[in-house]
Amino acid sequence: MLAEHIDWCDVVFHLAAAMGVHLIVEAPVRTIETNVGGTEVVLQHAMKKRKLVVITSTSEVYGKSTALPFRENANLVLGSTRQHRWAYACSKAIDEFLALAYWKERRLPVIVVQLFNTVGPRQTGRYGVVVPNFVRQALAGNPITVFGTGTQSRSFGYVGDVAWGIAALANEPRAVGGVFNLGNNGEITIQELAELVKAMT
């Protein structure tokens, strides 16, 4: 089925991945196999037709880095392989390496887009995504669950802006072979986010 779709498309937007804190921690094998195996299959099929592939990655690849703002050419600082939470970040980093290797070695046009926390309409908290979970708790009149100290900060981007950015990169020939951060420049702590959601509901 994938091969048929690639036949008639101009650009392959590969956004599929294992996601959600619960899945990543509880099923690291599935996470790694889904992310790396899925990307490998997409690249192999795209190679047959020489189609541009836009691979979505994640800001999680920056891991524990304290060098802010994150830069596309920065070193990656990941945690121990004994901690399953790093399975997602490592698998997405491998996706990036694989895509860029296809470009370097086989000249398959690829663009890597590192997404930050994307939010928008119809998003559910099914996978442990923070904003819809906070909204659901607040609308139900329940206390909002903040893990840790709440001082950890995140950057959230509106899905419409992110989609526009991905499409713009796909239409820019100079982007081929590159890696691009795509998200919001502003940061908010999880505690501030909880307070904002509570105030708005």
N, C-alpha and C positions, 0 to 999 in steps of 0.2 A: 504494500500500500504506500509506503514512504517513497519508493522509487517512482510510482505513478505521479504522486504529487510533485516531486522534484522535477519531473519531465516538463510540466507545464508552467512552473513558476520562474520568476526572474531572480528572486532572492529567497534564500532559506533563512527564516528567523527562528533560531533554536532557543526557545525559552523553557523547554521542559527540564525539570530537575526534581530530585527528592527535596522536600522542604519541610520545615517545621521542627522546632526544638525537640518535640517529643519523638518524632520519627528518627531524627539524627542520633539522639542519645540511645534510644531503645533498639534501633535496627541499623547499626553502622554498615553491615555487609550490604544490605539493600540500598543504603544511601550511596555507597561507593560504586556498586555495580550499576545502579540506575544512572548516576551522573556520568561516570567515565564510559561505561558501555553505550549509553544512549548517544553521547557526543561522538564516539567512535563510529557508530552506525551512520549518523547524520553526515559526518565528514566523508565516509567511504562512498555513500550514495551521491553526495554532491560532487565528489571528485569525478565520477563517471560522466557527469554532464557539465562539469566546470562551472558550477553555479556559485555565486557569492553567498557565503554563509556568515550571518551575524550571530555570534555565540554570546549568550548572556552569562555573565559570571556574577560575582558578588564582592562587596566590600569586605566580606568575611576573610578573603584571602590575605588581608593585611594583618589579621590575627591580633597579636599583642603589641603591635607597633605603637610607639608613643610619638612618632614623628608626624605631627599634624601641620597642615592638612595632608591627607594621604595623596601621594603622587604615584602616577602610573609606573614610574621607573624605580620606585622604592623597593628596598629589600623586604621580604616577607618574614614575619616573626611569628611562627606558629607554636602551639603548645605540644606537650608530650603525646606520643602515639598511644599512650595508656589511657588518655582521656578521649572518650568517644566523641565528645562535642567537636573535636577538630576534624572528624571524618568528612564533614561537609566542606569546610574550607580547603582541606587538602585535595579533595576530589575535584573541586572547582578550579583549583590551581592547576591540577593535571589537565583538566579540560582546556585551560588557556595554553599550557605548554603544547598540547597535542594540536590544537588549532593553529598555533603559530608555526609549529613544525610542518604542518601541511602547506602553509604558505611558503616557508623558507625552502623546503625540500622538493615540494611538488607543484608549487606556484598556484595552489588553489586559493582564490581570493577569500580572505577571512577578515572579519573585524570582531574584536573582543570588547564587550561593553560590561564594565563592572557596575552593577546596580547597587544602590544603597537601599534603604527600607522604603519600598514602594507601597503606597496606600491609595485607596479609592473606593468608589461605590461597589456594592455587592461583595466586598471582601468579607470573608468569615474568619472567625477565630479558630477554625477547625485544626489548624496546624500550629497553634500556639502563637499566632501573630498578635502583637501587643495592642495595636489600636482597636481592632474590632472586639477584642476581649475586654478592654477597658470600657468601650461604649456599651457593650452588652451588660456588663456588671452595673454600670451607672444607670442605664435605663431600667434595670430591674430593681433599683434602689439598694443594691448591695454595696458593701465596701469594695473598693478597687484594690486588687491584689498587686502589690509591688514587690518583686523579688529583690533580695539584697538590700543595699542602702538606698537605692533610688537615685544615687548620684551618677550612675552610668549614663552617658549621653548618647543620643542617636540623631541621625539626620534622616528626615522623612521627605520623600518626593511624591507628588501627586501623579497618579498613573497616567493621566492625559499628557502631562509634561514629559514624562518618561517615554511614552509611546512616540511622541513627536520627536524627541531627541534620538531615539533609535532609528526612526525613519530618516531623519536628517543625515545621520552617519552613513546609513546604507546608500544614500544618494550622493555621497562625497567620495570621489575616487581616491583622494589623498588619504582617506581613512583606512584603506586596505592595508593589512599587515600591522595595524596599530591596536593599542589597548587604550580604552577611554573610561574614565570615571563618569558616571551619570547619576546625579542626585541633587539634593538641595544643599546649598552652602551653610544654611543655618543649622544649629544643633539645639537640642532640648534634652534636659535630663528626664529620666523616666518618672521621677517624682513630679516634675513640672508638667509633664504630659498628663499624668493622672489628675492633677489639680485642674488643668485646662479642660479635660473631658468632663470632669465632675461639674465644673462651672457652666459648661455649655449644654448640659442635659437636664 
